[in-house]
Structures are given as structure tokens and as C-alpha cells.
Amino acid sequence: MKIKKGDTVKIISGKDKNKTGKVLKVFPIKEQVLVEGINFKKKHQKPKKGGQKGQIVEKTYPVHVSNVALIDPKTKENTKVGKKLVKGKLVRVSKKSGTILN
């Protein structure tokens, strides 16, 4: 996967289209990412102790990688990710500006 934890991404489809956020967690086997402040769903929670009340909690759910585009830190636009050898190491590079992303 070309998107990693800490990257700033933009949602390109779905109910949260055109919103941006930071990647909190990556699920490579499911090909999904958890983005801060995106894809909230309401979950009903039962009371855990005798005197507590039940409540409705908003929870963030993962988004598929195909619905997310990486934002170039230099141009602040959507970009694709490439790989380049720099000093004997493979690094992620923005295709638009050539900025190193690692």
C-alpha cells in the first residue's frame, strides 16, 4: 500500500467527499485506512454497570484505499505516489512536485 500512517489524505468519493484528514491507522490486509474525522457512524451502546444509562456513541470507521487520494505537502493537491532510489534507499516521492514523502 502506498498510503501510510501520518499522511494527509482527501476523500474522493462517498458521503465525505472532498474532506481531508490525517491517517490514524492502516489495515493493509483489508486495504482500508482509518482517517481522522471521516466516516462517522452512530453506535448504540448498552449500559455496562447497574446504574449507568445506555448511550449513542459516534465512532470512526475505516475507508477503502481506492476512495482516498494522498495530498502533496508542497502543492496541497491530490497526487500519486512513486518510488525513487535516494542514497541507496527506496523512498516515497510525490509524482506532481517530486517531494520526498517519508
NORQUINOR-V593171 format. One record per residue. N is the residue number from 1. RES is the residue in one letter. D_CENTER is the distance of its C-alpha to the mean C-alpha in Angstrom with 1 decimal. Layout:
n=N res=RES d_center=D_CENTER
n=N res=RES d_center=D_CENTER
This chain:
n=1 res=M d_center=11.9
n=2 res=K d_center=11.2
n=3 res=I d_center=7.7
n=4 res=K d_center=8.0
n=5 res=K d_center=7.5
n=6 res=G d_center=8.2
n=7 res=D d_center=7.1
n=8 res=T d_center=7.0
n=9 res=V d_center=5.7
n=10 res=K d_center=7.9
n=11 res=I d_center=8.4
n=12 res=I d_center=11.5
n=13 res=S d_center=13.1
n=14 res=G d_center=13.9
n=15 res=K d_center=14.9
n=16 res=D d_center=12.2
n=17 res=K d_center=12.9
n=18 res=N d_center=12.9
n=19 res=K d_center=10.9
n=20 res=T d_center=8.7
n=21 res=G d_center=6.7
n=22 res=K d_center=5.7
n=23 res=V d_center=3.5
n=24 res=L d_center=6.5
n=25 res=K d_center=7.2
n=26 res=V d_center=7.4
n=27 res=F d_center=10.2
n=28 res=P d_center=12.0
n=29 res=I d_center=15.0
n=30 res=K d_center=13.4
n=31 res=E d_center=11.0
n=32 res=Q d_center=8.1
n=33 res=V d_center=4.7
n=34 res=L d_center=5.0
n=35 res=V d_center=3.7
n=36 res=E d_center=7.1
n=37 res=G d_center=9.7
n=38 res=I d_center=8.5
n=39 res=N d_center=10.4
n=40 res=F d_center=13.2
n=41 res=K d_center=16.1
n=42 res=K d_center=19.5
n=43 res=K d_center=21.0
n=44 res=H d_center=24.7
n=45 res=Q d_center=25.7
n=46 res=K d_center=29.3
n=47 res=P d_center=31.4
n=48 res=K d_center=31.4
n=49 res=K d_center=34.7
n=50 res=G d_center=37.9
n=51 res=G d_center=37.9
n=52 res=Q d_center=34.2
n=53 res=K d_center=33.0
n=54 res=G d_center=30.3
n=55 res=Q d_center=27.3
n=56 res=I d_center=24.4
n=57 res=V d_center=21.0
n=58 res=E d_center=17.8
n=59 res=K d_center=14.9
n=60 res=T d_center=11.2
n=61 res=Y d_center=10.5
n=62 res=P d_center=8.0
n=63 res=V d_center=7.3
n=64 res=H d_center=8.9
n=65 res=V d_center=7.9
n=66 res=S d_center=10.8
n=67 res=N d_center=9.6
n=68 res=V d_center=7.0
n=69 res=A d_center=8.8
n=70 res=L d_center=8.6
n=71 res=I d_center=10.7
n=72 res=D d_center=13.9
n=73 res=P d_center=14.9
n=74 res=K d_center=18.5
n=75 res=T d_center=18.7
n=76 res=K d_center=15.7
n=77 res=E d_center=15.4
n=78 res=N d_center=13.4
n=79 res=T d_center=14.3
n=80 res=K d_center=14.6
n=81 res=V d_center=14.6
n=82 res=G d_center=18.0
n=83 res=K d_center=19.7
n=84 res=K d_center=22.8
n=85 res=L d_center=25.5
n=86 res=V d_center=26.1
n=87 res=K d_center=28.9
n=88 res=G d_center=28.7
n=89 res=K d_center=25.0
n=90 res=L d_center=22.3
n=91 res=V d_center=19.5
n=92 res=R d_center=16.5
n=93 res=V d_center=17.8
n=94 res=S d_center=16.7
n=95 res=K d_center=18.9
n=96 res=K d_center=19.7
n=97 res=S d_center=20.9
n=98 res=G d_center=21.3
n=99 res=T d_center=19.5
n=100 res=I d_center=18.6
n=101 res=L d_center=15.0
n=102 res=N d_center=15.8
